[in-house]
Amino acid sequence: MARVTVEDCLKKVGDQFALVHLATKRYRQLRRGAPRLYNCPKNKDAVCSLREIASDKVKFAGKLRQIIEERVETDLRRQIELARKGQG
């Protein structure tokens, strides 16, 4: 794969919001020292995470809609808790 594009990744993930979450999570794993699943030694971790997604080596563990809904729900609960603490 000479050049990785967002379109290549969207073919695998299907949703921009999901792509951002998946790429961010994989980027953080790589920054913490996780082994690369795609041979891209000259690329930075952000590009490598996209290459891994485009090559179908990284994907969501479950159903995409369910994962996104759970993530949004968790984030909303966290924001509500923070708002309540700020008022108290």
CORTANOR-V560516 format. One record per pair of residues at least 12 apart in sequence whose ideal C-beta (glycine too) atoms are under 10 Angstrom apart, sorted by the first residue. I is the first residue (numbers start at 1). J is the second residue. D is the distance in whole Angstrom. If there is no record, write none. Layout:
i=I j=J d=D
i=I j=J d=D
//
This chain:
i=1 j=38 d=8
i=1 j=40 d=9
i=1 j=50 d=10
i=1 j=51 d=6
i=1 j=54 d=7
i=1 j=55 d=7
i=3 j=47 d=10
i=3 j=51 d=10
i=3 j=54 d=10
i=4 j=38 d=10
i=4 j=40 d=9
i=4 j=43 d=9
i=4 j=47 d=7
i=4 j=48 d=9
i=4 j=49 d=10
i=4 j=50 d=5
i=4 j=51 d=5
i=4 j=52 d=9
i=4 j=53 d=8
i=4 j=54 d=5
i=4 j=55 d=9
i=5 j=50 d=8
i=5 j=54 d=8
i=6 j=19 d=7
i=6 j=20 d=10
i=6 j=23 d=10
i=6 j=50 d=8
i=6 j=53 d=10
i=6 j=54 d=9
i=7 j=54 d=9
i=8 j=50 d=8
i=8 j=51 d=9
i=8 j=53 d=8
i=8 j=54 d=4
i=8 j=55 d=9
i=9 j=22 d=8
i=9 j=23 d=7
i=9 j=49 d=9
i=9 j=50 d=6
i=9 j=51 d=9
i=9 j=52 d=10
i=9 j=53 d=5
i=9 j=54 d=5
i=9 j=55 d=10
i=9 j=58 d=10
i=10 j=53 d=9
i=10 j=54 d=9
i=11 j=53 d=10
i=11 j=54 d=8
i=11 j=56 d=9
i=12 j=52 d=10
i=12 j=53 d=6
i=12 j=54 d=6
i=12 j=55 d=8
i=12 j=56 d=6
i=12 j=57 d=10
i=12 j=58 d=9
i=12 j=59 d=7
i=13 j=53 d=7
i=13 j=54 d=9
i=13 j=58 d=10
i=13 j=59 d=8
i=13 j=60 d=8
i=13 j=64 d=8
i=14 j=64 d=7
i=15 j=64 d=7
i=15 j=65 d=9
i=15 j=68 d=8
i=17 j=64 d=10
i=17 j=68 d=7
i=17 j=71 d=10
i=17 j=72 d=9
i=18 j=60 d=7
i=18 j=64 d=6
i=18 j=65 d=9
i=18 j=67 d=8
i=18 j=68 d=6
i=18 j=71 d=9
i=19 j=50 d=9
i=19 j=53 d=7
i=21 j=60 d=9
i=21 j=64 d=10
i=21 j=67 d=8
i=21 j=68 d=7
i=21 j=71 d=7
i=21 j=72 d=10
i=22 j=49 d=8
i=22 j=50 d=10
i=22 j=52 d=10
i=22 j=53 d=6
i=22 j=58 d=7
i=22 j=59 d=7
i=22 j=60 d=6
i=22 j=64 d=9
i=22 j=67 d=9
i=23 j=46 d=7
i=23 j=47 d=10
i=23 j=49 d=5
i=23 j=50 d=6
i=23 j=52 d=9
i=23 j=53 d=6
i=23 j=58 d=9
i=24 j=46 d=9
i=24 j=49 d=8
i=25 j=49 d=8
i=25 j=58 d=9
i=25 j=60 d=9
i=25 j=71 d=10
i=26 j=45 d=9
i=26 j=46 d=9
i=26 j=48 d=8
i=26 j=49 d=4
i=26 j=50 d=9
i=26 j=52 d=6
i=26 j=53 d=7
i=26 j=57 d=10
i=26 j=58 d=5
i=26 j=59 d=10
i=27 j=44 d=9
i=27 j=45 d=5
i=27 j=46 d=5
i=27 j=47 d=9
i=27 j=48 d=8
i=27 j=49 d=5
i=27 j=50 d=9
i=27 j=52 d=10
i=28 j=45 d=9
i=28 j=49 d=9
i=29 j=45 d=9
i=29 j=49 d=8
i=29 j=52 d=10
i=29 j=58 d=9
i=30 j=44 d=9
i=30 j=45 d=4
i=30 j=46 d=9
i=30 j=48 d=6
i=30 j=49 d=6
i=30 j=52 d=9
i=31 j=45 d=6
i=31 j=46 d=9
i=31 j=49 d=10
i=32 j=45 d=10
i=36 j=48 d=6
i=36 j=49 d=9
i=36 j=51 d=9
i=36 j=52 d=7
i=36 j=57 d=9
i=37 j=49 d=10
i=37 j=51 d=9
i=37 j=52 d=5
i=37 j=53 d=10
i=37 j=55 d=8
i=37 j=56 d=10
i=37 j=57 d=4
i=37 j=58 d=6
i=38 j=50 d=10
i=38 j=51 d=5
i=38 j=52 d=5
i=38 j=53 d=9
i=38 j=54 d=9
i=38 j=55 d=5
i=38 j=56 d=10
i=38 j=57 d=6
i=38 j=58 d=9
i=39 j=51 d=9
i=39 j=55 d=10
i=40 j=52 d=8
i=40 j=55 d=10
//
